[in-house]
Amino acid sequence: MFWWKNPKRSKFGRWLDNEGITQVEFSEKSKVSRRTLTRICNEKQYIPSPQIMKKIMNIVNKVDRSKRPKDFFDI
């Protein structure tokens, strides 16, 4: 967890923080651009395209198999 806490962080951003995974590290593993990942982590209303969501969920499922896209995004 970082010394600062962003109150506007999305569900996905808070999950990354709780797991101790940095956005840069996740970006490299998932092959999602850092800019897109920043939007996903900081904009609560942002919903990624299905291709991006699939890349993200592939990595999320390696960490926690119980997570589903609806846990992070309002779809």
FIKOLZA-1660 file (N, C-alpha, C; in steps of 0.1 Angstrom, whole numbers, plus 5000, padded with zeros to 4 digits):
% residues 75
   i   px   py   pz ch aa at
   1 5009 4988 5000  A  M  N
   1 5000 5000 5000  A  M CA
   1 5009 5012 5000  A  M  C
   2 5005 5022 4993  A  F  N
   2 5013 5034 4992  A  F CA
   2 5010 5044 5003  A  F  C
   3 5019 5053 5006  A  W  N
   3 5017 5062 5017  A  W CA
   3 5005 5072 5014  A  W  C
   4 5002 5073 5002  A  W  N
   4 4990 5082 4999  A  W CA
   4 4979 5073 4995  A  W  C
   5 4967 5078 4997  A  K  N
   5 4955 5071 4993  A  K CA
   5 4947 5080 4985  A  K  C
   6 4944 5076 4973  A  N  N
   6 4936 5084 4964  A  N CA
   6 4921 5080 4966  A  N  C
   7 4913 5090 4971  A  P  N
   7 4899 5086 4974  A  P CA
   7 4891 5084 4961  A  P  C
   8 4896 5088 4950  A  K  N
   8 4889 5087 4938  A  K CA
   8 4893 5074 4930  A  K  C
   9 4900 5065 4936  A  R  N
   9 4905 5053 4930  A  R CA
   9 4893 5044 4927  A  R  C
  10 4893 5037 4915  A  S  N
  10 4882 5028 4912  A  S CA
  10 4884 5015 4919  A  S  C
  11 4874 5006 4918  A  K  N
  11 4874 4993 4924  A  K CA
  11 4887 4985 4920  A  K  C
  12 4890 4986 4907  A  F  N
  12 4902 4979 4902  A  F CA
  12 4914 4985 4908  A  F  C
  13 4915 4998 4909  A  G  N
  13 4927 5005 4914  A  G CA
  13 4929 5001 4929  A  G  C
  14 4918 5001 4937  A  R  N
  14 4919 4997 4951  A  R CA
  14 4923 4982 4952  A  R  C
  15 4918 4973 4943  A  W  N
  15 4922 4959 4943  A  W CA
  15 4937 4958 4941  A  W  C
  16 4943 4965 4931  A  L  N
  16 4957 4965 4928  A  L CA
  16 4965 4970 4940  A  L  C
  17 4960 4980 4947  A  D  N
  17 4967 4985 4959  A  D CA
  17 4967 4975 4970  A  D  C
  18 4956 4968 4972  A  N  N
  18 4955 4958 4983  A  N CA
  18 4963 4946 4980  A  N  C
  19 4965 4943 4967  A  E  N
  19 4973 4931 4963  A  E CA
  19 4988 4935 4963  A  E  C
  20 4991 4948 4964  A  G  N
  20 5005 4952 4963  A  G CA
  20 5011 4952 4950  A  G  C
  21 5003 4953 4939  A  I  N
  21 5008 4952 4925  A  I CA
  21 5008 4967 4920  A  I  C
  22 5019 4971 4914  A  T  N
  22 5019 4984 4908  A  T CA
  22 5013 4985 4895  A  T  C
  23 5008 4996 4891  A  Q  N
  23 5002 4998 4877  A  Q CA
  23 5012 4994 4866  A  Q  C
  24 5025 4998 4868  A  V  N
  24 5035 4996 4858  A  V CA
  24 5037 4981 4857  A  V  C
  25 5038 4974 4868  A  E  N
  25 5040 4959 4868  A  E CA
  25 5028 4952 4861  A  E  C
  26 5016 4956 4865  A  F  N
  26 5004 4950 4859  A  F CA
  26 5003 4953 4844  A  F  C
  27 5007 4965 4840  A  S  N
  27 5007 4969 4826  A  S CA
  27 5016 4960 4818  A  S  C
  28 5028 4958 4823  A  E  N
  28 5038 4950 4816  A  E CA
  28 5033 4935 4815  A  E  C
  29 5027 4930 4825  A  K  N
  29 5022 4916 4825  A  K CA
  29 5010 4914 4816  A  K  C
  30 5001 4924 4816  A  S  N
  30 4989 4923 4808  A  S CA
  30 4990 4928 4794  A  S  C
  31 5001 4935 4790  A  K  N
  31 5003 4941 4777  A  K CA
  31 4992 4952 4774  A  K  C
  32 4987 4958 4785  A  V  N
  32 4978 4970 4784  A  V CA
  32 4986 4982 4786  A  V  C
  33 4984 4992 4778  A  S  N
  33 4992 5004 4779  A  S CA
  33 4991 5011 4793  A  S  C
  34 5001 5018 4797  A  R  N
  34 5001 5024 4810  A  R CA
  34 4990 5035 4811  A  R  C
  35 4988 5042 4800  A  R  N
  35 4978 5052 4800  A  R CA
  35 4964 5046 4802  A  R  C
  36 4961 5036 4795  A  T  N
  36 4948 5029 4796  A  T CA
  36 4946 5024 4810  A  T  C
  37 4957 5018 4816  A  L  N
  37 4956 5012 4829  A  L CA
  37 4954 5023 4840  A  L  C
  38 4960 5035 4837  A  T  N
  38 4958 5046 4846  A  T CA
  38 4943 5051 4846  A  T  C
  39 4937 5051 4834  A  R  N
  39 4923 5055 4833  A  R CA
  39 4915 5045 4840  A  R  C
  40 4918 5032 4839  A  I  N
  40 4910 5021 4845  A  I CA
  40 4911 5022 4861  A  I  C
  41 4923 5026 4866  A  C  N
  41 4925 5026 4880  A  C CA
  41 4919 5039 4886  A  C  C
  42 4918 5050 4879  A  N  N
  42 4915 5063 4885  A  N CA
  42 4901 5068 4881  A  N  C
  43 4895 5063 4870  A  E  N
  43 4882 5068 4866  A  E CA
  43 4871 5057 4869  A  E  C
  44 4863 5060 4878  A  K  N
  44 4853 5050 4883  A  K CA
  44 4843 5046 4872  A  K  C
  45 4840 5056 4863  A  Q  N
  45 4830 5053 4853  A  Q CA
  45 4836 5047 4840  A  Q  C
  46 4849 5046 4839  A  Y  N
  46 4855 5040 4827  A  Y CA
  46 4853 5025 4826  A  Y  C
  47 4848 5021 4814  A  I  N
  47 4847 5007 4811  A  I CA
  47 4855 5004 4799  A  I  C
  48 4865 4995 4801  A  P  N
  48 4874 4992 4789  A  P CA
  48 4867 4983 4779  A  P  C
  49 4873 4983 4767  A  S  N
  49 4868 4975 4756  A  S CA
  49 4869 4960 4760  A  S  C
  50 4861 4952 4753  A  P  N
  50 4862 4938 4756  A  P CA
  50 4876 4931 4755  A  P  C
  51 4884 4936 4745  A  Q  N
  51 4897 4930 4743  A  Q CA
  51 4906 4934 4755  A  Q  C
  52 4905 4947 4759  A  I  N
  52 4913 4951 4771  A  I CA
  52 4909 4944 4783  A  I  C
  53 4896 4943 4785  A  M  N
  53 4890 4936 4797  A  M CA
  53 4895 4922 4798  A  M  C
  54 4896 4915 4786  A  K  N
  54 4900 4901 4786  A  K CA
  54 4915 4900 4790  A  K  C
  55 4923 4909 4785  A  K  N
  55 4937 4909 4789  A  K CA
  55 4939 4912 4804  A  K  C
  56 4931 4921 4810  A  I  N
  56 4931 4924 4824  A  I CA
  56 4927 4912 4832  A  I  C
  57 4916 4906 4828  A  M  N
  57 4910 4895 4836  A  M CA
  57 4919 4883 4835  A  M  C
  58 4927 4881 4825  A  N  N
  58 4936 4869 4824  A  N CA
  58 4946 4870 4835  A  N  C
  59 4951 4882 4837  A  I  N
  59 4962 4884 4848  A  I CA
  59 4955 4884 4862  A  I  C
  60 4943 4890 4863  A  V  N
  60 4936 4890 4876  A  V CA
  60 4934 4876 4880  A  V  C
  61 4929 4868 4871  A  N  N
  61 4926 4854 4875  A  N CA
  61 4938 4846 4879  A  N  C
  62 4950 4850 4875  A  K  N
  62 4962 4843 4880  A  K CA
  62 4965 4846 4894  A  K  C
  63 4960 4858 4899  A  V  N
  63 4962 4862 4913  A  V CA
  63 4950 4857 4921  A  V  C
  64 4938 4859 4916  A  D  N
  64 4926 4856 4924  A  D CA
  64 4916 4850 4915  A  D  C
  65 4914 4837 4915  A  R  N
  65 4904 4830 4906  A  R CA
  65 4890 4834 4908  A  R  C
  66 4887 4840 4920  A  S  N
  66 4873 4842 4923  A  S CA
  66 4868 4856 4917  A  S  C
  67 4877 4864 4912  A  K  N
  67 4873 4877 4907  A  K CA
  67 4867 4876 4893  A  K  C
  68 4856 4884 4890  A  R  N
  68 4849 4885 4878  A  R CA
  68 4849 4899 4873  A  R  C
  69 4847 4902 4860  A  P  N
  69 4847 4916 4855  A  P CA
  69 4837 4924 4862  A  P  C
  70 4826 4919 4866  A  K  N
  70 4815 4927 4873  A  K CA
  70 4820 4931 4887  A  K  C
  71 4830 4925 4893  A  D  N
  71 4836 4929 4905  A  D CA
  71 4843 4943 4904  A  D  C
  72 4848 4946 4892  A  F  N
  72 4855 4958 4890  A  F CA
  72 4848 4969 4882  A  F  C
  73 4840 4964 4873  A  F  N
  73 4834 4973 4863  A  F CA
  73 4819 4972 4863  A  F  C
  74 4812 4983 4861  A  D  N
  74 4797 4984 4861  A  D CA
  74 4792 4980 4847  A  D  C
  75 4791 4967 4845  A  I  N
  75 4787 4962 4832  A  I CA
  75 4774 4954 4833  A  I  C
% end
